[in-house]
Amino acid sequence: MDNNDRSLEFDCLLANKKKPRSAVAHHATGSVSMILYFLNTAVMFPFFPLIGFFKLIPISPWRAACNFVLDRMATLWISVNNLNMKITKRIHWDVTGLEGLSPREWYLVISNHRSWADILVLQKVFNRRIPFLKFFLKKELIWVPLMGIAWWALDFPFMKRYSGAFLKKFPHLKGKDIQITRKACEKFRHIPVSVMNFIEGTRFTDEKHRRQNSPFENLLKPRAGGMAFVLSAMGGEKMRKILNVSICYPDGIRSFWDFLCGGISNVKVHIEELPITKELLGDYLDNEKFREEFQEWVNRLWKEKDLRLSAMSL
């Protein structure tokens, strides 16, 4: 064996020794990041149910003051999480469309959904630029430790969805979804809010994409009902703008854990501001003509988003 062969063999041995260290460092980064998220949540979130309890006092100015404090605390919580992201990850951010946004406006925010990391991405991009993001949550999530009671205090809407099969058995519950949505949105009339809706209804996976036979390359089929309900409850009066967000991980994203470990080096976000016109407001539940027109509008929006995501992934 000559010197070149020995040198090559030695380099290969070094490379093999580095791989386990790289894997250890990868998972160590994720563990540190997760611990920091947990500590931030554990320190901050016990105050949320306390203030939420005081907010039960039925005096409007008092409740408004409690909501102001709660939203500021939530903004601080996100700011600390963003610091965690900056310390533990090396992400190149390419964000367009932030111009003209205001924390004093009401927004409906819609987005594609690739990973649970999308929530951290949205919170980072919009923190202090628009009002605190509030998501529609499944009713069962109120029992999540720490977070559930905090979401309740922050007036996150907890929804109970009924399937078509269930409604056939219990037709008297038809329309209950929109009633719950309207009741939830009543709380948002007195303080600016951003209502977040992932209108695909679930995270994108190749398996779900195949099962749906989705006509889109990068997206699942959109579910227009929830969006229409929010617009019916709030659109045109306080809420006048939709923020159509496209989130792209050009190198792909394997899992939320991979994101925590610093496995994502590039994130692209495009924000398109759309007006809420009178054509988008109507009775989605009982007006068949409006329902078809609204679904067509959402599908056109999704086709444009699909093309944009393909371009963003290059």
N, C-alpha and C positions, 0 to 999 in steps of 0.2 A: 504493500500500500504506500503510495507516494504522499508527499506533504499536502498536496491539494485534496486528496481523498480524506486524509486525517482531519484537515481543516473543515471540510464539508460535514464529516461525521460529527465533529465537535459542535459545529453550529446547529446541527439537527438535534443533538442532545440538549443544548441550551434552550432551543425553541420548545422542545417537549417539556422541559422543566418549568418554563414560563407559563404554559397553558393552565396548569392547576392554580398558580398564583393569580392569573388573570381572572379565572372563574371565582376564586375566593374574594378577590377585590370587587368583582361584579356584584356578588350576593351581599357582601359587606356593605356596599353602598346602598343597596335596597333596604337592608336591615336598619341602617342608620337613618335613612330617609323615613321609613315607616315609624321608627321610634319617635322621631321629631314631630311627625304628624300627630301621633298619639299623644305626646306630651302637650302640644299646643291645644289639642282638643280637650284633654283632661283638665288643663288649667282654665280654659276659657268657658267651656260649655256648662259647668255647674251654675254659672251666673244667669244663663238663659232661662231655665225654668223658674228661677227666683223672680226675675223681672216679669216673666210671663204670668206668674201668679199675681203679682201686684197689678198687672194690666187688666185683670178680671174686674177691677173696680170700675163700675159703669159711669165714668166721667170722661167725656170726649177729649178735653184738653190733656187730661192725665194719661189716657191711652195713647194719644198722639206723641206725648213726651216719652212714654215707654217704648213705643215703636221706633222713635228716633234713636234712643240709646241702644236698642237691640240691633238695629241696622248698622250703627257705628261699630259696635262690638264685632258683628259678623264681618265687616270690612277689615277690621284689625286682624281677625283670625285668618282671613284670606291673605292679607299682606305678609303675615308671618309664614304661612304656607308657601307663598311666592319666594320668600327669602330662603326657605328650605330648598326649594327647587333650584334656586340660583347657586346655592352652596354645593349641593350634591350632584348636580347634573351640568353637562356642557351642551346646551341646546342652542342651535341657531334658529332664531325666530324670524319668520318672514310674514308679517301681518300687514294687510292692506284694508282700507275702508274705515279707519277709526276717526277720520276727520268729521267734525260737526256733531259728534255725540255729546250728550249732556246728562249729568246725574239728576237733572230736574225734569226729565221727560218720562213718559210711560212708554214701554216698548214690549212688543211680543217678539221673542227671540226664537228662531227655528234653526235647526242644524241637522246635518247628517250625524250618524252615531257609529263610530268604529270601536271604541274602547271606553272603559270607565275613566281612562286618562282624559277623555274629552271634557269631563267636568272640571278637572284641574286646569286644563288649557283655557276653557271659557272663563273661568274665574280669574285667571292671570290676565288674560287679554282685556277683560271688561272692568277689572277692579278700579274703582274710583272714576271710571269714565261714564258708566251708566248706573242706574240704581241696582242695588243688590239683587242678584238673580234668584228667583224663586221657582222651584220645580213642582210640577204635579206628581205626587207620590202615591204609590199603592197604600191603601189603608193599613195593611199589615206592617208597614215600615215604621209605624209609630212606636213599635215595641223594640226597635233597635237600641241597644244600650247607648246612653249619652246623647246620640244623635237624634233619636226619635222625639224625645221631649223637647230638645232644642228646636227641631223643625216645627213642632207644635207652637212653641213660643214665638217663632219667627213668622207664623201664619202661612207656612207652606200648606197648600191645599192637599188634603188626603182624599183620594178618590176610590170609590168602589165601582169597578166596571162590571157590566153584565154582558154575558155572551148572547149571541142570537138564539142559541138553543135554550138558554135559561129564560129569556124573555118570552119565548113561545109557551113555556110552562107557566110563567107568571107575567102575563101581558100588562097587568096593572102597574108594573115597575118601569114600563116604557117611558122614556123621558126623564128618568131619575138622574141620569148622568148630567144632563144640562142644568137641572135644578141645583145639583151639588156644585157644578161649575159656577153658576151665577151667584150662589150664596158665598162661595169662596172669593169670587172676584169683588163682591161688595166691600170686602175688607181693604181692597187695593185702591179705592176711590179717593182716599184722603191723603195718601202719601205716594210719591212716585215709586214705581215698581217695574221690574223687568220680569215678565213671565216667560219661563223657558219651556220649550216643547220639542222633544225629539220625535218628529212626526213619523219616523219609520216604526216607532213603537218598541223597538228592541235593537240591540247591537248587531252590526253587520258581521256575518260569518259566511264563508263559502257554502257551508251546508244549508243555512237559511236561504241564501241566494238561489241555490239550486232547487230547494223545496218549494219556494215561491214561484219559480220560473220567472224571476224578475226581468222586465224588459230593459233594465238599466245595467250598465257594466259595473258601476261602483256603488250602487245603492240598492236598498230594499224598496219594495213598494211603499209609497207614503200612505199614511192614514189621516185623512183630512178632517175627520169629525172633531177631534179635540181642539184643533186650531180654529175651526169654524165656531165652536162653542165659546171659546175665549173671546173671539172677535164679536160674537153676538152679545156677550155680556158686557164688554168694555170698549169695543171698537167704535170710533167716531166721536166719542165724548171726551174721555181722558186719553185713551190710547189711540194714537194717530199714525204710528210707524211700526213696520215690521223690520227686524234685522235678520236677513237671510245669511246664515253663516255656513261656510264650507271649510271643513277641517281635513287636512291632508298630512299623512306621514309618508313622505316620498320614499323612505327606505323600508316602509312597512312597519307594522307593530304587532308583535306576537302575543303580548299579554300586558295587563296592568302592572304586574310584577316586573316585567322587562323595562317598563317605563320608569318605575321606582329605582331600578338598578342602574339607570343611566344608559340603557340600551338604545334610546332614541336620541339621535344627534341633530335632527332637522324637523321642524314643525312649520307648516304653512297654514295660514288662516286668511280667508277672504271674507269680507263683510260687505253685504249689499243692503242699502237702506231702501225700503219700499213703502210707498204711502198706503194707508188703509182707506180705500175708496168705498163709496156706497155699494158698489157691485160686490164687495166682499162681505157685506152684512146682510143677513137674512136668516130665515128659519130652516136650518139644515135638517132638522128632524122630520118636519111634516111637509116642507115645500120641495117636491121632487125636482122641479125645474131648477131651483136654486142649488140643490144638492149636486145635480149633474154638472152645472156650470162651475161650481166651486171645485169639484173634483177635477174637472178639465184644467182649471187654472193651476191647481196644485201640481198636476202631472206635467204641465208645460214648465213650471218652475223647476221640477225635479229633472226634466230632460236637460235644461240649461245647466243645472248643478252637476249633472253627470258629465257633461262635456267639460265643464270647468275643472272638475276633479281630475279628469284624465290629463288635462293640460298642466295642472299643478303637480302631478306626480312625475313629470319629466325632469 
